[in-house]
Amino acid sequence: MDNLKKDFDRRKFIKNISLGIAGIGLSQSAFPKNIDDLVNLETSIVPNSNIRSEFMLQPGLSYLNTGSLGPSPTTVFNKIFETTKKLELNPVGNNWGPLGKEADMVREQIANYLNADKDEIILTRNTTEGINLIANGLKLKAGDEIITTTDEHYGGVVGWEFLERHHGVIVKKIDFPKEDIDTDQVLSLVKKQLSPKTKVCSFMDVSTVTGMRLPIEEIAAILSTRDILLVCDGAQSTGMVKVDVKKMNVDIFAGSGHKWMLGPKETGFLYLRKGIQDRIESVQLETGFKLYNHNTGTRNVANFIGLGEAIRFQDSLGGIKKIEQHNIALGKYLRAQLKNIKSFKLITPEEDQLLSGISSVIVKDGNVKELHTKLNENNIVVKKLGKIDVMRFSTHIFNTEEELNHLVKVLHSLVK
Ligand SMILES: Cc1ncc(COP(=O)(O)O)c(C=O)c1O
């Protein structure tokens, strides 16, 4: 009986595809060849910059899933390739010579990007590695409490859950409401969980589920009178919005190069504020923060030099603040249209301070998996979070208003 009902609901929800979207296709001209093609929105970054053509994205593909993995511009790809070629000319001479030095300098670029010092940055493979390093290094004891949320990505929470399973640490998870949430509510929910046993608060900067940019600076202010470490998972914010670790007043900030930074795959970084570094007991950190030392083992210098190139690419477009403006403007534009689709419940907050370049909806009475497949068949790549029926749309610098209009048209043809 249940299955029959489900099938009926699903059929009601997904309209007949052959009637619905026949003939709807996005022409190549919908993609920006030039910044001037970014129509009507206040998204202009720098004149005469070729945006979409800087990427190798498949022609006709609407790529709205940078939150999972970003495309790298050709300049980054070429940098990795050229560096690898140089490396092969004399592997030892170059790896522990000029290329090794150049790769280590990327710590300085990341530091400038985040408003940190070079001696506060280590280069990692990804966000998960960074947060795990902290979880392993903090030496928390049974009964110590960690506050986090139910929306964290595995990468931001598996390290804490490991401590819970193996060392008796208590992980408390805040379940942020998915509707009408604002800064005051976030702060009051955080305050409620604090206790004399709280040792760590670990939150995403931008939520991987709802796209909410958490009020980290305000959370830091609440924690400032207590001895609680503030750990921030920046996987979804770095490269999408301006991150200033000093302004946010976080102790730890972990990020990935291969999402919104548009850097090489398997690159990341970890910021550790100077004042807390001696609290992390880690084999890797014992010999310093350099990209390579005896405790890190050999690294892929080409990837990290490529990450430096990704930052240069963003700078060439006018810098991260301008990119943030673009991403948020596109997000707002998309959300205004997603709201008009009855089958969707928008779960991205509306308050300006909480906005980001991610827009998410709950697919109410339908089948998120099937909708995801249909969008893929239409060359539209988005993220589905199946467990909670969420569909997530990431809008970055290579996405346009016209592309979003096309997405909405296709959505209207597929759902009520
Ligand atoms: C908030 C958040 N944290 C961590 C991760 C994991 O990132 P990585 O695989 O680069 O470690 C993701 C990936 O989507 C994420 O959204």
The ligand as an ORCA input file, in Angstrom:
! r2SCAN-3c Opt
* xyz 0 1
  C      31.078     21.675      4.928
  C      31.983     20.628      4.345
  N      33.014     20.182      5.072
  C      33.870     19.268      4.597
  C      33.699     18.745      3.337
  C      34.665     17.730      2.868
  O      35.545     18.329      1.982
  P      36.859     17.579      1.524
  O      36.394     16.343      0.828
  O      37.534     18.526      0.629
  O      37.606     17.269      2.756
  C      32.627     19.163      2.547
  C      32.418     18.602      1.215
  O      31.437     18.820      0.546
  C      31.743     20.132      3.069
  O      30.691     20.574      2.375
*
